[in-house]
Amino acid sequence: MNNQLQANIFRFILLVLLQILILKQIPVELASFRLLIFLYPTFLILLPTNTPSQVMILLGFLIGITLDIFYDSPGVHAGASVFSGFIRGASLRLFGVDVDQVKIPTPSRANIGFGKYARISAFILFFHIFVYYVFDVFTFVYIGEILIKTIGSFVISYPVVLAFALISNVKK
C-alpha cells in the first residue's frame, strides 16, 4: 500500500471519528433551527487531483453512508457527499487548479496556497450543506428554512474546515 493511499484511509477514519464523536455532540441552534457542523467534506476536497470522477462519487457515497449510519439519517449525508464528489473536479478547474497536472497531487493549502484552498473549500462546502438540507426536507416548499440552515451551518463549519487545513499539513 502506498503512502498516499494510507494517508487517505487515515484521513477518512479521522474525519469520520471527529464528525461522529465530537462535532455531532455540539448543539448549535439558530432561530430554533438545529444546525450541524460539517467537517467530513474535507476528505473529498483533499483527495488527489487526478482521482477519476467515478471514484470521487463512490468515495463520496462511502463517507456519506458511513455518517448516515451514525446520524440515523436516511441517505442525506450520502446524497450530499455524492453531489460534492461530482462537483469537485469542476470546482477545482473553476478556481484555476489544473487537475491533470502532476505537480499538484492534492489541492491542499500547502500545494495551491491558503487563499485558493479557502475559496475551493468554501464553494464545495456551501453547496454540500445546501444539498444536505434540500435532501433533508426533500422539498423546496421550505426554501427559507433551507437557506437559513445552509448559511448558519456554513458560518459555523467553514472556520472548522479552515482550522483543520491549518492544523493538518497535507502536501501529497
C-alpha positions, 0 to 999 in steps of 0.5 A: 500500500502506498503512502498516499493511499494510507494517508487517505484511509487515515484521513477518512477514519479521522474525519469520520471519528471527529464528525461522529464523536465530537462535532455531532455532540455540539448543539448549535441552534439558530432561530430554533433551527438545529444546525450541524457542523460539517467537517467530513467534506474535507476528505473529498476536497483533499483527495488527489487531483487526478482521482477519476470522477467515478471514484470521487462519487463512490468515495463520496457515497462511502463517507456519506453512508458511513455518517448516515449510519451514525446520524440515523439519517436516511441517505442525506449525508450520502446524497450530499457527499455524492453531489460534492464528489461530482462537483469537485473536479469542476470546482477545482478547474473553476478556481484555476487548479489544473487537475491533470497536472502532476505537480499538484497531487492534492489541492491542499493549502500547502500545494495551491496556497491558503487563499485558493484552498479557502475559496475551493473549500468554501464553494464545495462546502456551501453547496454540500450543506445546501444539498444536505438540507434540500435532501433533508426536507426533500422539498423546496416548499421550505426554501427559507428554512433551507437557506437559513440552515445552509448559511448558519451551518456554513458560518459555523463549519467553514472556520472548522474546515479552515482550522483543520487545513491549518492544523493538518499539513497535507502536501501529497 
